[in-house]
Amino acid sequence: MDAILLTGFPGFLGSELLPRVLARSPGAEAVCLVQPRYAPLARARLDALVAQHPELVGRAGIVEGDIVQPDLGLGAADKLKARVVEIFHLAAIYDLSVKREPAMRVNVEGTRHMLDFAARCPKLRRFQYVSTCYVSGRYPGTFTEDMLEEGQAFNNFYEETKYLAEVEVQRAMRGGLPATIYRPAVVVGDSTTGATQKYDGPYFVIQWLLRQPKLALMPMVGDSRKTRFNVVPRNFVVDAIAYLSGRPASLGRVYQLADPGPLTIDELLTELGRRTGRKLLRVPLPLKVAKASIEKVPGVYSLLRIPSSALDYFVLPTQHATSHARADLAGSGIACPPFRDYSDRLVSFMRAHPEVGSAAMV
C-alpha cells in the first residue's frame, strides 16, 4: 500500500489534517513520524481519530523516529521509502522565544533530513511543506507569495530558522523536487468551536483581559491604528492545505494562508474587549521600555503573562499578499473568515478550558 508520511502529529494542525488527507487518498496509509516521548500521546490521539472516523481503521499508524537525526532515526527504512508517495512536513518548534540552537537543529537541520529522505523515495509525487508567513521577518511593505530572499531582518530565531528552512525547500524545488509550500499567518482555534491545543498569539491578550475588572488596562506599543495583525483559524488552514495539496495545479506553488483583510491592532483589541466584556484603558509605552519591563523588572511578566517576543508583532511593518491562495481556492468554498465572525468562540473556549497551556512541543 502507498504511504503518506506525516510529521508534526499529534500537533495542532497535523491531527486535523491526517483524516482529510486520507479521505482524498483512498488507496494510501498514513505513517506518522513521532518522537518516542510523544508516542503515547500520538497513539491516544490516533485512537480518538479512528473512533471519530471509522474509515481510518487499518489506514494510519505511528513510527517512532526524529527529524533531527539522519534518516529520521529510522535506519535505512528501505521498505518505507519504497512506499512513500507523499510527505507532509509540519514538524517544527513553534515558539517565538526559542533559542537559536534548538531552532536550527529542529527547523533547519530537521527539514534538511526530511528533504534527504524525500530524495530517496522513488515513488514520491509531492513534498508538502508547512512554512509560515513570518519568513518575511520585518520586511517593510507587502510580502508576496513569490518573495523569500529579500534581505529582511528577523524578530526572533523562530522566524529566522523557518526562513532558512524554506530556503532549503525552495532550493530543492529548483533542483527538481515536486513540492508545494504553505505559509500560514498566526493560527488560532477552530472558527466554529473555538477549539485549540495551545494558547499563544492573541490568546495572551485574551487571558490578560479576563484576569482584569471591567475597566481593563491595556499597554500599547507602536501605532495601533496602522499596524495590522493577521490571524487565521485552524479549520481554514487545514481545509486549504487539504484542498490545495490534492490539486495538480498547486505543484511548485507557494501559498500564504492569511486573512486578506486583517484587523488593525486597535480594531483587534476593541473586538477582544467587547468579547470579554471589558472596556479598555490604553496605556501607550515605547516598545523598548515595554520589552525591558517584561524581561527585567521582577513581577511584570508574572503579572502580564505576555512574552516580550510577542510585542514585536504590535509594530510589524509587513503585510502578506494572498493572491495565489485566493486564486487557487476560488470555487472551493474555502476562504478565511473575518476575525469578528468567530472571536467570541475563541474567548468562550478559553473561558471553558483554562487548563490549556502555551508551551510548544519540542
C-alpha positions as CSV (number, residue, x, y, z in Angstrom):
1,M,0.0,0.0,0.0
2,D,1.2,3.5,-0.8
3,A,2.3,5.5,2.2
4,I,1.8,9.2,3.1
5,L,4.5,10.2,5.6
6,L,3.4,13.0,8.0
7,T,5.5,14.9,10.6
8,G,4.0,17.1,13.2
9,F,1.5,14.6,14.6
10,P,-0.1,14.8,17.2
11,G,0.3,18.6,16.8
12,F,-2.3,21.3,16.3
13,L,-2.6,21.1,12.5
14,G,-1.3,17.6,11.9
15,S,-4.1,16.0,14.0
16,E,-6.8,17.6,11.9
17,L,-5.0,17.2,8.6
18,L,-4.5,13.5,8.8
19,P,-8.1,12.3,8.2
20,R,-8.6,14.9,5.5
21,V,-5.5,13.7,3.5
22,L,-6.6,10.1,3.8
23,A,-10.1,10.9,2.6
24,R,-8.7,12.1,-0.7
25,S,-6.2,9.2,-1.0
26,P,-8.3,6.1,-0.5
27,G,-5.6,3.7,-1.6
28,A,-3.0,5.0,0.9
29,E,-1.9,4.6,4.5
30,A,-0.7,7.4,6.7
31,V,2.5,6.9,8.6
32,C,3.1,9.4,11.4
33,L,6.7,10.0,12.4
34,V,6.7,10.7,16.1
35,Q,9.4,11.3,18.7
36,P,9.5,8.4,21.2
37,R,8.5,10.7,24.1
38,Y,5.3,11.8,22.3
39,A,4.4,8.3,21.1
40,P,1.9,7.6,23.9
41,L,0.1,10.9,23.2
42,A,0.2,10.2,19.5
43,R,-1.3,6.8,19.8
44,A,-4.1,8.1,22.1
45,R,-4.9,10.8,19.6
46,L,-4.8,8.4,16.7
47,D,-7.2,6.1,18.6
48,A,-9.5,9.0,19.1
49,L,-9.4,10.0,15.4
50,V,-10.1,6.4,14.4
51,A,-13.1,6.3,16.8
52,Q,-14.3,9.5,15.2
53,H,-13.5,8.4,11.6
54,P,-14.0,4.6,11.4
55,E,-12.9,4.7,7.8
56,L,-9.4,5.2,9.1
57,V,-9.2,1.7,10.7
58,G,-6.1,0.0,9.4
59,R,-5.0,3.0,7.4
60,A,-2.9,5.1,9.9
61,G,0.0,4.2,12.1
62,I,2.8,5.5,14.2
63,V,6.5,5.1,13.6
64,E,9.0,6.3,16.2
65,G,11.8,8.5,14.9
66,D,13.1,12.0,15.0
67,I,13.7,14.5,12.2
68,V,16.9,15.8,13.9
69,Q,18.6,12.5,13.2
70,P,19.9,11.3,9.8
71,D,17.5,9.0,8.1
72,L,14.9,10.4,10.6
73,G,16.2,7.9,13.2
74,L,14.6,5.1,11.1
75,G,17.8,3.5,9.8
76,A,17.8,2.5,6.2
77,A,13.9,2.2,6.1
78,D,14.1,1.0,2.5
79,K,10.6,-0.6,2.7
80,L,9.0,2.7,3.9
81,K,10.9,4.8,1.3
82,A,9.7,2.4,-1.5
83,R,6.1,3.1,-0.4
84,V,6.1,6.8,0.2
85,V,4.2,8.8,-2.4
86,E,3.6,12.0,-0.5
87,I,5.2,13.7,2.5
88,F,3.6,16.3,4.7
89,H,6.3,18.1,6.8
90,L,4.8,20.1,9.6
91,A,7.1,19.4,12.5
92,A,8.9,22.5,13.8
93,I,9.4,24.4,17.0
94,Y,6.6,27.0,17.0
95,D,7.9,29.3,19.7
96,L,8.8,33.0,19.3
97,S,11.1,32.8,22.3
98,V,13.0,29.7,21.2
99,K,16.9,29.8,21.4
100,R,18.8,29.6,18.2
101,E,20.5,26.2,18.7
102,P,17.3,24.1,19.1
103,A,15.6,26.1,16.4
104,M,18.4,25.5,14.0
105,R,18.5,21.8,14.9
106,V,14.8,21.2,14.5
107,N,13.6,23.7,12.0
108,V,16.6,23.8,9.7
109,E,18.5,20.5,10.1
110,G,15.3,18.6,10.6
111,T,14.0,20.0,7.2
112,R,17.3,19.1,5.5
113,H,16.9,15.5,6.8
114,M,13.3,15.4,5.5
115,L,14.5,16.6,2.1
116,D,17.3,14.0,2.1
117,F,14.7,11.3,2.9
118,A,12.3,12.6,0.2
119,A,15.1,12.4,-2.4
120,R,15.4,8.7,-1.7
121,C,11.7,7.9,-2.2
122,P,11.4,6.7,-5.8
123,K,7.6,7.0,-5.9
124,L,7.4,10.5,-4.4
125,R,4.8,12.6,-6.0
126,R,4.7,15.6,-3.7
127,F,6.6,17.1,-0.7
128,Q,4.0,19.3,1.1
129,Y,5.9,21.8,3.4
130,V,4.3,24.0,6.0
131,S,6.3,27.1,6.5
132,T,5.0,30.4,7.9
133,C,4.1,33.9,6.7
134,Y,6.7,35.2,9.0
135,V,9.6,34.1,6.8
136,S,9.1,37.7,5.8
137,G,10.6,38.9,9.1
138,R,10.5,42.7,9.3
139,Y,10.1,43.3,5.6
140,P,8.8,46.8,5.1
141,G,5.7,46.6,2.9
142,T,3.7,43.9,1.2
143,F,5.4,40.5,1.1
144,T,4.1,38.4,-1.8
145,E,4.0,34.6,-2.2
146,D,6.7,34.8,-4.8
147,M,9.1,36.5,-2.4
148,L,11.6,34.9,0.0
149,E,15.2,36.1,0.0
150,E,14.7,39.8,0.3
151,G,17.5,40.7,2.8
152,Q,14.9,41.0,5.6
153,A,15.8,41.2,9.3
154,F,14.0,38.9,11.7
155,N,12.3,39.5,15.0
156,N,13.4,36.2,16.6
157,F,15.1,32.8,15.9
158,Y,11.8,31.1,15.1
159,E,11.3,33.4,12.1
160,E,14.9,33.2,11.0
161,T,15.1,29.4,11.1
162,K,11.8,28.9,9.4
163,Y,13.1,31.2,6.7
164,L,16.3,29.2,6.4
165,A,14.3,26.0,6.2
166,E,12.2,27.4,3.4
167,V,15.3,28.5,1.6
168,E,16.4,24.8,1.6
169,V,13.0,23.6,0.4
170,Q,12.9,26.1,-2.5
171,R,16.4,25.2,-3.4
172,A,15.4,21.6,-3.6
173,M,12.3,22.6,-5.7
174,R,14.6,24.3,-8.2
175,G,16.6,21.1,-8.3
176,G,13.5,19.1,-9.3
177,L,11.7,18.2,-6.0
178,P,8.0,18.2,-6.6
179,A,6.8,20.3,-3.8
180,T,4.2,22.9,-2.5
181,I,4.8,25.4,0.3
182,Y,2.1,26.7,2.7
183,R,2.7,29.8,4.8
184,P,0.0,30.2,7.5
185,A,-0.3,33.5,9.4
186,V,-0.9,33.4,13.2
187,V,-3.1,30.3,13.7
188,V,-5.8,30.3,16.3
189,G,-8.6,27.9,17.2
190,D,-11.4,26.5,15.1
191,S,-13.8,29.2,13.9
192,T,-16.8,27.0,14.6
193,T,-15.9,25.5,18.0
194,G,-13.0,27.7,19.2
195,A,-11.0,24.5,20.0
196,T,-7.3,24.8,20.2
197,Q,-4.3,22.9,21.7
198,K,-2.2,26.0,22.6
199,Y,-2.7,29.5,23.9
200,D,-0.4,32.0,22.2
201,G,-0.7,35.0,19.9
202,P,-4.0,36.9,20.6
203,Y,-4.7,34.4,23.5
204,F,-2.1,36.3,25.5
205,V,-4.3,39.4,25.3
206,I,-7.5,37.4,26.0
207,Q,-6.1,35.9,29.2
208,W,-4.8,39.3,30.3
209,L,-8.2,40.9,29.8
210,L,-10.1,38.0,31.5
211,R,-8.0,38.5,34.7
212,Q,-8.9,42.2,35.0
213,P,-12.0,44.0,36.1
214,K,-14.5,45.6,33.7
215,L,-12.2,48.6,33.2
216,A,-9.0,46.9,31.9
217,L,-5.6,48.4,31.4
218,M,-4.0,47.6,28.1
219,P,-0.4,48.5,27.5
220,M,0.1,49.7,23.9
221,V,3.2,49.9,21.7
222,G,3.6,51.4,18.3
223,D,0.8,52.9,16.1
224,S,-2.1,50.5,16.8
225,R,-4.3,52.2,14.2
226,K,-1.8,51.5,11.4
227,T,-0.3,48.1,12.2
228,R,-2.3,45.0,11.2
229,F,-2.3,41.7,13.0
230,N,-3.0,38.7,10.7
231,V,-5.0,35.8,12.3
232,V,-6.4,32.7,10.7
233,P,-8.5,29.9,12.3
234,R,-7.2,26.3,12.3
235,N,-10.0,24.9,10.2
236,F,-9.3,27.4,7.3
237,V,-5.6,26.4,7.3
238,V,-6.4,22.7,7.4
239,D,-9.2,23.0,4.8
240,A,-6.9,25.0,2.5
241,I,-3.9,22.6,2.7
242,A,-6.1,19.5,2.3
243,Y,-7.7,21.0,-0.8
244,L,-4.6,22.6,-2.4
245,S,-2.3,19.7,-1.7
246,G,-4.5,17.4,-3.9
247,R,-4.6,19.7,-6.9
248,P,-2.1,19.2,-9.8
249,A,-2.0,23.0,-10.4
250,S,-0.6,23.6,-6.9
251,L,2.7,21.8,-7.7
252,G,5.6,24.2,-7.4
253,R,3.4,26.9,-5.8
254,V,3.7,28.9,-2.6
255,Y,0.6,29.9,-0.7
256,Q,0.2,32.4,2.0
257,L,-2.7,31.3,4.1
258,A,-3.6,34.6,5.6
259,D,-6.5,36.9,6.1
260,P,-6.7,39.2,3.1
261,G,-8.4,41.9,5.3
262,P,-6.7,41.7,8.7
263,L,-7.8,44.0,11.5
264,T,-5.5,46.7,12.9
265,I,-4.2,46.2,16.4
266,D,-6.6,48.8,17.6
267,E,-9.6,47.0,15.9
268,L,-8.4,43.6,17.2
269,L,-8.1,44.9,20.8
270,T,-11.5,46.6,20.6
271,E,-13.1,43.4,19.4
272,L,-11.4,41.3,22.2
273,G,-12.5,43.9,24.7
274,R,-16.1,43.6,23.5
275,R,-16.0,39.8,23.6
276,T,-14.5,39.7,27.1
277,G,-16.9,42.4,28.4
278,R,-14.0,44.8,29.1
279,K,-13.6,48.5,28.4
280,L,-10.0,49.1,27.6
281,L,-7.9,51.9,29.1
282,R,-5.0,52.1,26.6
283,V,-1.6,52.9,28.1
284,P,1.0,53.9,25.5
285,L,4.5,52.7,26.0
286,P,7.7,52.8,23.9
287,L,8.5,49.3,22.6
288,K,11.9,49.1,24.2
289,V,10.5,50.1,27.6
290,A,7.7,47.6,27.4
291,K,10.1,44.7,26.4
292,A,12.7,45.6,29.0
293,S,10.0,45.8,31.7
294,I,8.8,42.3,30.9
295,E,12.3,40.9,30.6
296,K,14.0,42.6,33.5
297,V,11.5,44.0,36.1
298,P,10.6,41.4,38.7
299,G,6.9,40.6,38.7
300,V,6.0,42.2,35.4
301,Y,6.0,39.0,33.3
302,S,4.1,37.0,36.0
303,L,1.5,39.8,36.1
304,L,1.0,40.2,32.3
305,R,2.0,36.6,31.1
306,I,2.7,38.2,27.8
307,P,6.2,37.3,26.5
308,S,8.3,40.2,25.3
309,S,8.8,38.5,21.9
310,A,5.1,38.9,21.2
311,L,5.3,42.7,21.3
312,D,7.3,42.9,18.1
313,Y,4.1,41.9,16.2
314,F,2.3,45.0,17.5
315,V,4.8,47.1,15.4
316,L,5.3,44.7,12.4
317,P,5.8,46.7,9.2
318,T,4.8,43.8,7.0
319,Q,1.6,42.8,5.2
320,H,1.1,39.5,3.4
321,A,-0.4,39.1,0.0
322,T,-2.6,36.1,-0.7
323,S,-3.2,36.3,-4.4
324,H,-2.1,32.7,-5.2
325,A,-4.1,31.2,-2.4
326,R,-7.3,33.2,-3.2
327,A,-7.0,32.3,-6.9
328,D,-6.5,28.6,-6.4
329,L,-9.1,28.3,-3.7
330,A,-11.7,30.1,-5.8
331,G,-14.8,28.0,-6.3
332,S,-13.8,25.6,-3.5
333,G,-15.9,27.4,-0.8
334,I,-12.8,27.7,1.3
335,A,-12.0,31.2,2.5
336,C,-10.6,32.8,5.6
337,P,-13.5,34.1,7.7
338,P,-13.3,37.6,9.2
339,F,-11.9,37.6,12.8
340,R,-15.0,39.3,14.1
341,D,-17.1,36.4,12.9
342,Y,-15.5,33.9,15.3
343,S,-13.7,35.8,18.0
344,D,-16.5,35.0,20.5
345,R,-15.8,31.3,20.1
346,L,-12.1,31.8,20.9
347,V,-13.0,33.6,24.1
348,S,-15.6,31.1,25.1
349,F,-13.2,28.2,24.6
350,M,-10.6,29.9,26.7
351,R,-13.0,30.6,29.5
352,A,-14.1,26.9,29.5
353,H,-10.6,25.4,29.2
354,P,-8.1,27.2,31.5
355,E,-6.0,24.0,31.6
356,V,-4.7,24.5,28.0
357,G,-1.1,25.9,28.1
358,S,1.1,27.9,25.8
359,A,4.2,25.6,25.7
360,A,5.4,24.5,22.3
361,M,6.1,20.8,21.5
362,V,9.8,20.4,21.2
